[in-house]
Amino acid sequence: MSDSRQKLALVEVARFAAPRRRLHGKPAPSFVELVLRGEVASGDIHDFVEAWHEGNDPRSISEFLGFTPAEYARWVEIPECLKTLLDRKRRRRARTGKRRPVTA
């Protein structure tokens, strides 16, 4: 599968998977999760935002993307901070070996 087709497939998974619904026994990944795995680039965030707007996912957009509400608000105010937000999540994961849960 080409990289662009794979990216579109991942966006579609994120778009149509409900928050608690499982896909092949695993929770549907968020944008942040996919970036941290190296499966999509940070520049693909706008595709995920568009997918959220076009879909019917019951999660908030911040949850859909994998951000806390504060992180999402920060990114909306200052889009250039995306790299910093992702680096912080990457460091936290490396330090703890875990994802930080998204809280509403």
Secondary structure, 3 states (H helix, E strand, C coil): CCHHHHHHHHHHHHHHCCCCCEECCEECCCHHHHHHHCCCCHHHHHHHHHHHHHCCCCCCHHHHHCCCHHHHHHHHHCHHHHHHHHHHHHHHHHHHCCCCCCCC
